[in-house]
Amino acid sequence: MDLALLRTFVTVHRAGSFTRAAALLGLSQPAVTSQIRTLERQLGRPLFLRQARGVTPTTMGDELAHKAAPHLDALVEIAETGLDEDSSVRTLHLAGPPEFTAERALPALTELTGDDGQGFALRASFGNAEETLEGLAAGHHDLAISTARPRGSLLTATPLCDEEHVLVAAPRWADRLGSGSLRHQGEPSLENFPVVEVHESLPFVARYWASVFDSRPATSGTVIVPDLRAVLACATTGAGLAVLPRYLCAPALARGDVVALTEPAVPPLRTYFLVVRTGTLAMPHIARAHEWLMRAAIDWS
């Protein structure tokens, strides 16, 4: 069986469309369509169901991708690294949200980049859940950390850990809100208080209010910065109230730089998933990183 046909097939399977696969492969869409038809004729079975938007793999298509993709990935890696004396050092491409990846995942994985003969080179990129999962499906990443569980059989997700969200503010704002009583009297009114968030839609604040107070916050963002570490820095200097992961703000809480405004009986949680392309855990460096992060996550919760 022609490896070029298999490579095109796996790319289409991961991309979910002939158009996207063609762009990834540097081919024309008719060329990709022709190669898939050739492979289907050789196998005597359809591999994809054509739809208005993209394609869906048949059972045969999924089975072939599951068997072929890990081996093709290994061949591509050999071709990219060559067969010189350093070929034993594999490169792991990791993607995830910037704060969690920087604060937790990378410090854990850098322990595997040593010179013990079993280490690997590490490359990281940051993005939101949609960007990260699309990049993983397209083959740009080996391992992804996502707050969204992917659908379908192309990607395999394993729950990694939960993060607790905390409503915090600098002490002066806590004094004005009466934080001591908020912990017992329910929803605080934010109409006259500034809020620091990562987006105009207030995703963290809105999720917190829905979970804890069963309502929508009556406020708009005062400071919008696209990084939770910057949100914490702004909240610490008194820019406004913020909802942050506890792991990120725990040191500031311990120092008294910020205080928790509420203590709900059931705090809001968000789950992180460790995601790979189905079948790629057969590759040793991906499997080792996956296992290492799963072990590290035991101490994160």
Buried (B, 14 or more C-beta within 10 A) or exposed (E): EEEEBBBBBBBBBBBBBBBBBBBBBEBEBEBBBBBBEBBBEEBEBBBBEEEEEBBEBBEBBBEBBEEBBBBBBBEEBEEEBEEEEEEEBBEBBBBBBBBBBBBBBBEBBEEBEEEEEEBBEBEBBBBBBEBBBBBBBBBBBBBBBBBBBBEEBBBBBBEBBBBBBBBBBBEEBBEEBEBEEBEEEEBBEBEEBBBBBBEEEBEBBBBBBEBBBEEEBEBEBBBBBEBBBBBBBBBBEEBBBBBBBBBBBEEBBEEEBBBBBBEBEEBBBBBBBBBBBBBBBEBEBBBBBBEBBBEBBEEBE
